[in-house]
């Protein structure tokens, strides 16, 4: 049932809530967590993935071959493998890293496979679809933009001893932004007006739900809001929008930020974007009332669910997160 204002009867959840078309946006381990949960409840799933990575194996391939950085795309594909012998084996193959004293050291096998298909086929989306078919992936993986991107952030640092004013630094590169200390005030992409992948834009327009987060908030999640065509699709789509908050602040880009700060950063970079639901673990919320007020200002309701693993690490439990998304999609907002 979907709850309405007091005095207005609830209405049944729409039929699509039983197998919704879902687009998940992000990158890295955060997107892998949401995909691992969403694939348990829908076979109409699309991942739209950041293409700004400039470190490790991805950065080396990007620089050497002038291709999209494949690492976040690889991780999304691995997360969509099902829990069969086939799926587990191919997921492990994608994630396997070579260890040597030569040029292959630390390259991920999946990165090499993806880039090889791009060179053979001449089309990034077609190459990713081929990898998905090989893996039996339960969904589709798309890049958020058609060109490699550079992330820039204006970072404010506290005033140093003897200095009257805080300092402002421009940090360049996703790998550096992710670990930068200080408070990020503004995020940018280079180029500033990159072409979105048309398939990603269409997926957002056709979706029933769009899920943003969890993940590195600035360098993996908010960057999607800076690709103009993709941002426009997020604003005009008839899909409902769910923001999944992280289980803890990360060392570096979000250190010291509260749950409310995360929502305020999203609103600052997309002030006209309406949100329908904010999913949070109670252990990660400092002030429930303040979070509910921040969410309401964006049009959203807060749904609180225990989605953390039982070992108390800051990692999502796939089954718990899947159950929480089911509640979000079916409008079950009460405490469970």
Residue frames relative to the residue before (quaternion, step in Angstrom):
aa qw qx qy qz dx dy dz
X 1.0000 0.0000 0.0000 0.0000 0.00 0.00 0.00
X 0.2930 -0.7369 0.5831 0.1762 3.55 -1.11 0.73
X 0.3257 -0.7825 0.4956 0.1895 3.60 -0.46 1.17
X 0.1780 -0.7632 0.6133 0.0990 3.54 -1.17 0.71
X 0.7440 -0.3726 0.2880 0.4741 3.55 -1.29 -0.16
X 0.6624 -0.5022 0.3553 0.4274 3.62 -1.16 0.46
X 0.7842 0.3063 -0.2433 0.4817 3.54 -0.97 0.90
X 0.6683 0.4286 -0.2957 0.5312 3.58 1.24 -0.24
X 0.4286 -0.7288 0.4567 0.2767 3.62 -0.59 1.02
X 0.5205 -0.6137 0.4908 0.3341 3.54 -1.16 0.64
X 0.2543 -0.7524 0.5866 0.1582 3.55 -1.20 0.56
X 0.5984 -0.5722 0.3952 0.3980 3.60 -1.07 0.56
X 0.5505 -0.5851 0.4727 0.3621 3.55 -1.15 0.61
X 0.5510 -0.6176 0.4313 0.3592 3.61 -1.00 0.71
X 0.6642 -0.5451 0.3395 0.3827 3.55 -1.17 0.62
X 0.6386 0.5574 -0.3472 0.4011 3.61 1.01 -0.77
X 0.5298 0.6505 -0.4208 0.3452 3.62 1.18 -0.38
X 0.6176 0.5507 -0.3492 0.4396 3.60 1.23 -0.39
X 0.7818 0.0061 -0.0281 0.6229 3.61 1.20 -0.37
X 0.0004 -0.8670 0.4984 -0.0055 3.58 0.68 1.11
X 0.4309 -0.6184 0.5797 0.3095 3.50 -1.32 0.40
X 0.0336 -0.8347 0.5463 -0.0607 3.56 -0.45 1.27
X 0.1244 -0.7424 0.6538 0.0766 3.54 -1.10 0.84
X 0.1190 -0.7878 0.6029 0.0410 3.57 -0.78 1.07
X 0.1609 -0.8007 0.5748 0.0519 3.57 -0.82 1.06
X 0.4521 0.6767 -0.5056 0.2864 3.56 -1.04 0.77
X 0.2534 -0.7431 0.5898 0.1892 3.52 -1.14 -0.74
X 0.8107 0.3232 -0.2052 0.4429 3.52 -1.31 0.23
X 0.8271 -0.2386 0.1745 0.4780 3.53 -1.22 -0.61
X 0.6068 0.5676 -0.3609 0.4235 3.61 1.06 -0.63
X 0.6756 0.4679 -0.2884 0.4915 3.57 0.90 -0.92
X 0.6066 0.5504 -0.3572 0.4489 3.59 1.01 -0.72
X 0.6437 0.5262 -0.3245 0.4512 3.60 1.00 -0.80
X 0.6911 0.4644 -0.2963 0.4678 3.60 0.83 -0.90
X 0.6551 0.5099 -0.3201 0.4566 3.61 0.98 -0.78
X 0.6326 0.5370 -0.3359 0.4457 3.59 0.98 -0.81
X 0.6749 0.4584 -0.2855 0.5029 3.58 1.15 -0.60
X 0.6954 0.5015 -0.2893 0.4258 3.58 0.80 -0.99
X 0.6324 0.5444 -0.3529 0.4233 3.61 1.02 -0.64
X 0.6038 0.5613 -0.3509 0.4442 3.59 1.26 -0.29
X 0.7872 0.3333 -0.1544 0.4953 3.59 1.19 -0.41
X 0.7914 0.1495 -0.1148 0.5815 3.60 1.22 0.00
X 0.2304 -0.7535 0.5928 0.1663 3.56 -1.09 0.68
X 0.5969 0.5018 -0.3656 0.5083 3.57 1.29 0.40
X 0.3021 0.7882 -0.4493 0.2927 3.52 0.72 1.21
X 0.0229 -0.7824 0.6222 -0.0147 3.55 -0.99 0.95
X 0.2092 -0.7499 0.6160 0.1204 3.55 -0.98 0.91
X 0.1147 -0.7512 0.6472 0.0613 3.58 -0.93 0.96
X 0.1290 -0.8709 0.4717 -0.0486 3.49 -0.31 1.40
X 0.5330 -0.6314 0.4698 0.3106 3.54 -1.05 0.83
X 0.1387 -0.7848 0.6005 0.0646 3.59 -1.13 0.69
X 0.4428 0.6966 -0.4458 0.3463 3.55 0.89 1.01
X 0.3888 0.7386 -0.4827 0.2651 3.61 1.23 0.02
X 0.0388 -0.8136 0.5802 -0.0057 3.58 -0.92 0.91
X 0.6331 0.5319 -0.3374 0.4500 3.57 1.23 0.33
X 0.8186 0.3086 -0.1916 0.4450 3.55 -1.35 0.17
X 0.8299 -0.1675 0.1581 0.5081 3.54 -1.18 -0.71
X 0.6530 0.5281 -0.3160 0.4413 3.59 0.92 -0.90
X 0.6749 0.4992 -0.2993 0.4537 3.56 0.90 -0.92
X 0.6427 0.5218 -0.3266 0.4560 3.58 1.01 -0.78
X 0.6769 0.4746 -0.2964 0.4783 3.60 0.91 -0.87
X 0.6144 0.5515 -0.3358 0.4534 3.57 1.04 -0.77
X 0.7095 0.4580 -0.2644 0.4658 3.58 0.85 -0.97
X 0.7157 0.4796 -0.2616 0.4352 3.57 0.91 -0.94
X 0.8113 0.2787 -0.1044 0.5032 3.57 0.92 -0.93
X 0.3577 -0.7540 0.4794 0.2715 3.61 1.31 -0.06
X 0.4310 0.6701 -0.4752 0.3735 3.56 0.84 1.08
X 0.6400 -0.4549 0.4207 0.4544 3.54 -1.32 0.08
X 0.4858 -0.6351 0.4907 0.3461 3.63 -0.98 0.66
X 0.3009 -0.8291 0.4455 0.1534 3.61 -0.49 1.14
X 0.4845 0.7404 -0.4093 0.2226 3.60 1.17 -0.44
X 0.6999 0.4477 -0.2835 0.4789 3.60 0.80 -0.94
X 0.6081 0.5368 -0.3440 0.4730 3.59 1.12 -0.65
X 0.6333 0.5333 -0.3189 0.4613 3.58 1.02 -0.84
X 0.6740 0.5004 -0.3031 0.4510 3.58 0.87 -0.92
X 0.6337 0.5204 -0.3325 0.4659 3.58 1.05 -0.72
X 0.6442 0.5109 -0.3226 0.4690 3.59 0.95 -0.82
X 0.6491 0.5157 -0.3227 0.4568 3.59 0.94 -0.84
X 0.6579 0.5200 -0.3112 0.4472 3.59 1.01 -0.79
X 0.6831 0.4864 -0.2840 0.4648 3.60 1.17 -0.54
X 0.4674 0.6421 -0.4674 0.3882 3.61 1.24 0.07
X 0.4101 -0.7230 0.4885 0.2655 3.58 -0.91 0.84
X 0.6060 -0.6014 0.4048 0.3275 3.54 -1.33 0.32
X 0.3827 0.6710 -0.5264 0.3552 3.55 0.75 1.14
X 0.6847 -0.4457 0.3417 0.4645 3.60 -1.23 0.11
X 0.6299 0.5330 -0.3199 0.4656 3.57 1.02 -0.86
X 0.7046 0.4758 -0.2754 0.4486 3.57 0.77 -1.05
X 0.6711 0.4962 -0.3094 0.4557 3.59 0.88 -0.88
X 0.6571 0.5196 -0.3185 0.4437 3.58 0.98 -0.84
X 0.7087 0.4507 -0.2713 0.4701 3.57 0.83 -0.95
X 0.5978 0.5437 -0.3617 0.4650 3.58 1.10 -0.60
X 0.6595 0.4958 -0.3028 0.4770 3.58 0.98 -0.87
X 0.6257 0.5354 -0.3389 0.4549 3.58 1.05 -0.76
X 0.6499 0.5169 -0.3267 0.4513 3.60 0.87 -0.88
X 0.7422 0.4324 -0.2216 0.4616 3.57 0.91 -0.93
X 0.4790 0.6907 -0.4367 0.3206 3.62 1.23 -0.27
X 0.1397 -0.7792 0.6078 0.0624 3.56 -0.97 0.94
X 0.4205 -0.6933 0.5303 0.2479 3.53 -1.02 0.87
X 0.1252 -0.7620 0.6302 0.0812 3.53 -1.18 0.62
X 0.2536 0.7600 -0.5519 0.2312 3.56 -0.47 1.19
X 0.5235 -0.6051 0.4858 0.3517 3.54 -1.34 -0.04
X 0.6447 0.5350 -0.3077 0.4510 3.56 1.31 0.11
X 0.8116 -0.3197 0.2111 0.4410 3.54 -1.33 -0.32
X 0.6391 0.5433 -0.3323 0.4312 3.61 1.15 -0.51
X 0.4384 0.7314 -0.4532 0.2599 3.59 1.18 -0.31
X 0.8625 0.0862 -0.1280 0.4820 3.54 -0.94 1.11
X 0.4539 0.6388 -0.4914 0.3801 3.61 1.15 0.25
X 0.3568 -0.7125 0.5639 0.2170 3.56 -1.05 0.80
X 0.5385 -0.6456 0.4353 0.3221 3.57 -0.89 0.96
X 0.6495 0.5340 -0.3228 0.4345 3.59 0.96 -0.83
X 0.6085 0.5490 -0.3534 0.4510 3.58 1.05 -0.69
X 0.6723 0.4960 -0.2942 0.4641 3.56 0.93 -0.92
X 0.6378 0.5282 -0.3244 0.4572 3.59 0.99 -0.81
X 0.6703 0.5035 -0.3004 0.4548 3.57 0.87 -0.95
X 0.6872 0.4753 -0.2927 0.4649 3.59 0.83 -0.96
X 0.6132 0.5437 -0.3528 0.4515 3.61 1.03 -0.69
X 0.6649 0.4863 -0.3063 0.4771 3.60 0.95 -0.82
X 0.6100 0.5393 -0.3558 0.4588 3.59 1.04 -0.68
X 0.6728 0.4859 -0.3059 0.4666 3.58 0.93 -0.84
X 0.6706 0.5030 -0.3032 0.4531 3.60 0.97 -0.79
X 0.7814 0.3656 -0.1658 0.4778 3.57 0.89 -0.99
X 0.3280 -0.7709 0.4884 0.2441 3.59 1.14 -0.53
X 0.7111 0.3702 -0.2355 0.5493 3.59 1.21 0.37
X 0.4022 -0.7528 0.4664 0.2324 3.58 -0.53 1.18
X 0.6806 0.4901 -0.3069 0.4499 3.59 0.84 -0.92
X 0.6467 0.5076 -0.3231 0.4688 3.59 0.94 -0.84
X 0.6398 0.5290 -0.3267 0.4518 3.58 0.99 -0.79
X 0.6607 0.4933 -0.3049 0.4766 3.58 0.96 -0.84
X 0.6290 0.5277 -0.3379 0.4602 3.59 1.03 -0.73
X 0.6312 0.5264 -0.3311 0.4635 3.59 1.05 -0.76
X 0.6452 0.5008 -0.3254 0.4765 3.59 0.95 -0.82
X 0.6387 0.5383 -0.3242 0.4441 3.56 0.97 -0.84
X 0.6608 0.4928 -0.3112 0.4729 3.59 0.99 -0.79
X 0.6167 0.5467 -0.3409 0.4522 3.57 1.02 -0.76
X 0.7298 0.4422 -0.2296 0.4680 3.56 0.94 -0.93
X 0.3503 -0.6963 0.5311 0.3322 3.56 1.14 -0.59
X 0.1745 0.8299 -0.5129 0.1335 3.58 1.11 0.69
X 0.3754 -0.7292 0.5363 0.1993 3.54 -1.04 0.88
X 0.7681 0.2017 -0.1756 0.5817 3.55 0.66 1.15
X 0.4620 -0.6726 0.5146 0.2634 3.52 -1.36 0.07
X 0.2117 -0.7672 0.5956 0.1088 3.58 -1.13 0.72
X 0.0197 -0.8059 0.5892 -0.0544 3.55 -0.81 1.11
X 0.4445 -0.6475 0.5320 0.3165 3.60 -1.14 0.55
X 0.4949 -0.6641 0.4598 0.3203 3.60 -1.07 0.62
X 0.7837 0.1377 -0.0816 0.6002 3.60 1.19 -0.46
X 0.5220 -0.6680 0.4532 0.2755 3.53 -1.25 0.52
X 0.7333 0.3132 -0.2071 0.5668 3.60 1.28 -0.06
X 0.5728 -0.5666 0.4432 0.3930 3.61 -1.17 0.45
X 0.2255 -0.7982 0.5512 0.0908 3.56 -1.00 0.86
X 0.2483 -0.7179 0.6266 0.1744 3.52 -1.32 0.44
X 0.2654 -0.7572 0.5791 0.1446 3.57 -0.90 0.96
X 0.0530 -0.7663 0.6398 0.0261 3.54 -1.03 0.90
X 0.0478 -0.7983 0.6002 0.0142 3.57 -1.07 0.74
X 0.3085 -0.6926 0.6195 0.2034 3.52 -1.13 0.80
X 0.0692 -0.8268 0.5572 -0.0332 3.56 -0.50 1.24
X 0.2176 -0.7762 0.5807 0.1135 3.56 -0.81 1.05
X 0.1691 -0.7814 0.5972 0.0652 3.55 -0.86 1.08
X 0.5677 -0.5851 0.4396 0.3770 3.61 -1.06 0.63
X 0.6102 -0.5576 0.4158 0.3794 3.55 -1.19 0.56
X 0.3943 -0.7085 0.5358 0.2354 3.55 -0.89 0.94
X 0.6561 -0.5005 0.3664 0.4299 3.60 -1.16 0.42
X 0.8035 0.2471 -0.2099 0.4993 3.53 -0.83 1.02
X 0.6634 0.4532 -0.3100 0.5084 3.61 1.28 -0.10
X 0.4349 -0.7429 0.4443 0.2481 3.62 -0.79 0.97
X 0.8005 0.2603 -0.1129 0.5280 3.60 1.06 -0.66
X 0.5471 -0.5691 0.4842 0.3773 3.57 -1.21 0.48
X 0.3803 -0.7220 0.5302 0.2303 3.56 -1.18 0.51
X 0.2552 -0.7482 0.5953 0.1440 3.55 -1.21 0.61
X 0.0608 -0.8058 0.5885 -0.0249 3.55 -0.78 1.12
X 0.2820 -0.7189 0.6033 0.1990 3.57 -1.11 0.67
X 0.1409 -0.7882 0.5981 0.0331 3.56 -0.66 1.20
X 0.1562 -0.8136 0.5589 0.0353 3.57 -0.76 1.09
X 0.7561 0.3615 -0.2924 0.4605 3.56 -0.93 0.97
X 0.5282 -0.6660 0.4255 0.3106 3.56 -0.83 0.99
X 0.6663 0.5164 -0.3168 0.4348 3.57 0.90 -0.88
X 0.6780 0.4593 -0.2916 0.4943 3.61 1.09 -0.61
X 0.6239 0.5345 -0.3455 0.4534 3.60 1.00 -0.78
X 0.6428 0.5650 -0.3275 0.4004 3.59 0.96 -0.88
X 0.7864 0.3100 -0.1571 0.5107 3.60 1.04 -0.66
X 0.4431 0.7217 -0.4542 0.2767 3.59 1.21 0.04
X 0.3606 -0.6942 0.5687 0.2541 3.59 -1.01 0.75
X 0.6060 0.5450 -0.4112 0.4082 3.57 -1.23 0.30
X 0.5326 -0.6272 0.4770 0.3090 3.54 -1.36 0.05
X 0.3298 -0.7422 0.5505 0.1932 3.59 -0.68 1.10
X 0.1936 -0.8084 0.5500 0.0805 3.56 -0.73 1.10
X 0.8092 0.0006 0.0318 0.5867 3.59 1.00 -0.72
X 0.2106 -0.7689 0.5982 0.0810 3.51 -1.07 0.89
X 0.0208 -0.7919 0.6102 -0.0025 3.59 -1.08 0.76
X 0.2731 -0.7227 0.6031 0.1985 3.52 -1.34 0.30
X 0.1377 -0.7348 0.6551 0.1090 3.53 -1.25 0.54
X 0.4367 -0.2822 -0.8234 0.2273 1.54 -1.24 2.20
X 0.5954 -0.6180 0.3938 0.3294 3.56 -1.18 0.62
X 0.7768 0.2374 -0.1235 0.5701 3.59 1.15 -0.55
X 0.0630 0.8450 -0.5292 0.0446 3.60 0.65 1.06
X 0.5111 -0.6254 0.4776 0.3457 3.60 -1.11 0.55
X 0.3640 -0.7090 0.5587 0.2294 3.57 -0.88 0.93
X 0.5300 -0.5680 0.4998 0.3830 3.55 -1.22 0.40
X 0.4637 -0.7097 0.4397 0.2965 3.65 -0.55 1.08
X 0.6348 0.5376 -0.3362 0.4416 3.60 1.02 -0.74
X 0.6332 0.5249 -0.3311 0.4625 3.59 1.09 -0.67
X 0.6329 0.5229 -0.3241 0.4701 3.56 0.99 -0.84
X 0.6819 0.4895 -0.2950 0.4564 3.60 0.86 -0.93
X 0.6188 0.5485 -0.3439 0.4449 3.58 1.04 -0.74
X 0.6481 0.5049 -0.3150 0.4752 3.59 0.99 -0.83
X 0.6682 0.5090 -0.3030 0.4501 3.59 0.93 -0.88
X 0.7300 0.4388 -0.2305 0.4705 3.59 1.06 -0.76
X 0.5367 0.6840 -0.3844 0.3105 3.59 1.23 -0.31
X 0.4230 -0.6360 0.5732 0.2968 3.51 -1.38 0.28
X 0.7859 0.0493 -0.0119 0.6163 3.56 1.12 -0.78
X 0.1461 -0.7331 0.6556 0.1064 3.54 -1.22 0.67
X 0.1547 -0.7925 0.5881 0.0470 3.57 -0.85 1.05
X 0.0909 -0.7768 0.6226 0.0259 3.57 -0.82 1.07
X 0.7929 0.1912 -0.1829 0.5490 3.55 -0.76 1.06
X 0.5437 -0.0716 -0.8155 -0.1851 1.46 -2.50 0.41
X 0.2803 0.7610 -0.5642 0.1546 3.53 -1.34 -0.03
X 0.7068 -0.3848 0.3399 0.4867 3.55 -1.32 -0.06
X 0.4243 -0.7997 0.3497 0.2410 3.50 -0.15 1.39
X 0.7493 0.3690 -0.2125 0.5072 3.56 0.86 -0.94
X 0.7823 0.4054 -0.2076 0.4249 3.58 0.67 -1.08
X 0.7779 0.3018 -0.1919 0.5166 3.63 1.19 -0.29
X 0.7439 0.3988 -0.2211 0.4885 3.61 1.05 -0.69
X 0.7574 0.4121 -0.2392 0.4465 3.60 0.53 -1.15
X 0.5393 0.6364 -0.4114 0.3674 3.62 1.14 -0.46
X 0.5774 0.5896 -0.3850 0.4132 3.62 1.11 -0.51
X 0.6560 0.5282 -0.3051 0.4445 3.55 1.13 -0.65
X 0.6602 0.5197 -0.2928 0.4563 3.58 1.29 -0.18
X 0.5603 0.5243 -0.4058 0.4964 3.60 1.29 0.11
X 0.4339 -0.7733 0.3729 0.2734 3.62 -0.12 1.27
X 0.6954 0.4638 -0.3012 0.4589 3.63 0.77 -0.92
X 0.6584 0.4934 -0.3079 0.4778 3.57 1.01 -0.75
X 0.6366 0.5216 -0.3242 0.4665 3.58 1.00 -0.81
X 0.6409 0.5152 -0.3314 0.4626 3.59 0.96 -0.81
X 0.6418 0.5164 -0.3285 0.4620 3.59 0.96 -0.83
X 0.6459 0.5195 -0.3234 0.4564 3.60 0.99 -0.78
X 0.6681 0.4964 -0.2997 0.4663 3.58 1.10 -0.65
X 0.7882 0.3672 -0.1815 0.4593 3.60 0.88 -0.88
X 0.4932 0.6732 -0.4404 0.3311 3.61 1.16 -0.31
X 0.4606 -0.6650 0.5147 0.2842 3.55 -1.20 0.58
X 0.4524 0.6913 -0.4454 0.3451 3.57 1.28 -0.07
X 0.4161 -0.6386 0.5723 0.3025 3.52 -1.26 0.43
X 0.3011 -0.7785 0.5380 0.1180 3.54 -1.16 0.67
X 0.0936 -0.7895 0.6064 0.0136 3.55 -0.87 1.04
X 0.1839 -0.7519 0.6250 0.1008 3.56 -0.93 0.96
X 0.1612 -0.7769 0.6044 0.0724 3.57 -0.80 1.06
X 0.2762 -0.7906 0.5275 0.1432 3.56 -0.50 1.20
X 0.5657 -0.6068 0.4484 0.3327 3.54 -1.21 0.58
X 0.5632 -0.6122 0.4470 0.3289 3.55 -1.29 0.40
X 0.7861 -0.0228 0.0095 0.6176 3.58 1.23 -0.35
X 0.5669 -0.5412 0.4755 0.3995 3.54 -1.29 0.26
X 0.3876 -0.7268 0.5215 0.2228 3.57 -1.10 0.69
X 0.5370 -0.5633 0.5025 0.3766 3.54 -1.18 0.52
X 0.7254 0.3694 -0.2880 0.5043 3.56 -0.75 1.03
X 0.8988 0.0493 -0.0528 0.4324 3.53 -0.85 -1.05
X 0.8004 0.2230 -0.1491 0.5362 3.66 1.03 -0.55
X 0.2883 0.7775 -0.5155 0.2159 3.58 1.17 0.35
X 0.8139 0.2260 -0.1924 0.4995 3.55 -0.83 1.04
X 0.5617 0.6057 -0.3967 0.4003 3.62 1.22 -0.12
X 0.3578 -0.7142 0.5619 0.2149 3.55 -1.08 0.78
X 0.6934 -0.4300 0.3549 0.4564 3.56 -1.32 0.06
X 0.6436 0.5138 -0.3195 0.4687 3.60 1.00 -0.80
X 0.6175 0.5493 -0.3414 0.4477 3.59 1.01 -0.77
X 0.6255 0.5383 -0.3423 0.4492 3.59 1.01 -0.75
X 0.6730 0.4779 -0.3010 0.4776 3.59 0.91 -0.86
X 0.6489 0.5193 -0.3256 0.4508 3.59 0.96 -0.79
X 0.6248 0.5215 -0.3410 0.4706 3.61 1.06 -0.68
X 0.6319 0.5163 -0.3302 0.4745 3.58 1.01 -0.78
X 0.6708 0.4992 -0.2996 0.4595 3.59 0.89 -0.92
X 0.6299 0.5439 -0.3387 0.4389 3.59 1.02 -0.74
X 0.7422 0.4041 -0.2271 0.4840 3.58 0.97 -0.82
X 0.7744 0.1160 -0.1028 0.6134 3.62 1.28 -0.20
X 0.0856 -0.8731 0.4766 0.0564 3.59 0.60 1.15
X 0.7209 0.4381 -0.2643 0.4674 3.61 1.10 -0.50
X 0.5068 0.6721 -0.4146 0.3457 3.59 1.27 -0.02
X 0.2575 -0.7591 0.5813 0.1395 3.55 -0.78 1.08
X 0.1674 -0.7619 0.6211 0.0756 3.54 -1.03 0.92
X 0.3174 -0.7724 0.5230 0.1709 3.59 -1.00 0.79
X 0.8100 0.0350 0.0111 0.5853 3.59 1.04 -0.72
X 0.1349 -0.7417 0.6509 0.0896 3.53 -1.20 0.69
X 0.1611 -0.7978 0.5788 0.0507 3.56 -0.61 1.20
X 0.0786 0.8088 -0.5729 0.1070 3.57 -0.71 1.09
X 0.4018 -0.6577 0.5771 0.2702 3.54 -1.24 0.57
X 0.5447 -0.6488 0.4050 0.3439 3.64 -0.80 0.90
X 0.6406 0.5490 -0.3353 0.4193 3.59 1.05 -0.69
X 0.7085 0.4522 -0.2517 0.4798 3.60 1.22 -0.40
X 0.6301 0.5227 -0.3267 0.4722 3.59 1.28 0.10
X 0.3114 -0.7815 0.5169 0.1583 3.55 -0.58 1.17
X 0.7955 0.0531 0.0298 0.6028 3.59 1.01 -0.87
X 0.3091 -0.7917 0.4987 0.1701 3.58 -0.18 1.31
X 0.6525 0.5281 -0.3237 0.4367 3.58 0.90 -0.88
X 0.6650 0.4927 -0.3032 0.4723 3.58 0.94 -0.87
X 0.6428 0.5121 -0.3293 0.4649 3.59 1.01 -0.77
X 0.6476 0.5136 -0.3236 0.4606 3.59 0.94 -0.82
X 0.6490 0.5081 -0.3188 0.4681 3.58 1.02 -0.75
X 0.6537 0.5018 -0.3164 0.4698 3.60 0.95 -0.85
X 0.6538 0.5065 -0.3121 0.4675 3.58 0.97 -0.84
X 0.6526 0.5257 -0.3162 0.4446 3.58 0.92 -0.89
X 0.6301 0.5427 -0.3407 0.4386 3.60 1.04 -0.69
X 0.7032 0.4049 -0.2471 0.5297 3.58 1.27 -0.38
X 0.6161 -0.5842 0.3261 0.4157 3.57 1.32 0.17
X 0.6184 0.6040 -0.3085 0.3969 3.59 1.31 -0.01
X 0.2945 -0.6805 0.6308 0.2287 3.48 -1.42 0.28
X 0.4046 -0.7042 0.5343 0.2345 3.55 -1.17 0.65
X 0.0834 -0.7597 0.6425 0.0557 3.55 -1.03 0.86
X 0.1857 -0.7997 0.5678 0.0603 3.54 -0.65 1.18
X 0.1321 0.7805 -0.5990 0.1208 3.56 -0.74 1.09
X 0.4437 -0.6492 0.5404 0.2993 3.56 -1.14 0.62
X 0.0543 0.8210 -0.5603 0.0950 3.57 -0.32 1.28
X 0.4859 0.6603 -0.4267 0.3819 3.57 1.31 0.07
X 0.5683 -0.5805 0.4565 0.3629 3.58 -1.16 0.56
X 0.5901 -0.6169 0.4029 0.3301 3.53 -1.17 0.58
X 0.6189 0.5518 -0.3520 0.4342 3.61 1.22 -0.27
X 0.4933 -0.7114 0.3824 0.3228 3.57 1.36 0.24
X 0.4299 0.6502 -0.5037 0.3724 3.59 1.15 0.48
X 0.5382 -0.6236 0.4577 0.3347 3.57 -1.24 0.41
X 0.4635 0.6373 -0.4678 0.4001 3.55 0.76 1.15
X 0.4771 -0.6817 0.4801 0.2779 3.55 -1.08 0.75
X 0.3550 -0.6775 0.6016 0.2304 3.52 -1.20 0.67
X 0.4811 -0.7223 0.4143 0.2744 3.58 -0.60 1.17
X 0.6884 0.4754 -0.2935 0.4626 3.60 0.89 -0.88
X 0.6503 0.5050 -0.3203 0.4686 3.59 0.96 -0.80
X 0.6672 0.4936 -0.3090 0.4645 3.56 0.95 -0.86
X 0.6219 0.5332 -0.3427 0.4598 3.60 1.03 -0.73
X 0.6536 0.5024 -0.3138 0.4710 3.59 0.97 -0.84
X 0.6421 0.5209 -0.3235 0.4601 3.57 1.04 -0.76
X 0.6496 0.4968 -0.3237 0.4758 3.59 0.96 -0.81
X 0.6034 0.5494 -0.3601 0.4520 3.60 1.03 -0.70
X 0.6526 0.5033 -0.3133 0.4719 3.59 0.95 -0.85
X 0.6335 0.5271 -0.3333 0.4580 3.59 0.97 -0.85
X 0.7184 0.4705 -0.2629 0.4398 3.58 0.76 -1.06
X 0.7271 0.3979 -0.2379 0.5063 3.59 1.13 -0.62
X 0.5341 -0.6774 0.3859 0.3271 3.59 1.27 0.15
X 0.4274 0.6733 -0.4874 0.3557 3.60 1.14 0.57
X 0.0011 -0.8681 0.4942 -0.0472 3.56 0.14 1.30
X 0.5263 0.6492 -0.4233 0.3497 3.61 1.15 -0.22
X 0.6270 -0.5269 0.4047 0.4067 3.55 -1.27 0.35
X 0.1566 -0.7685 0.6148 0.0826 3.55 -1.08 0.80
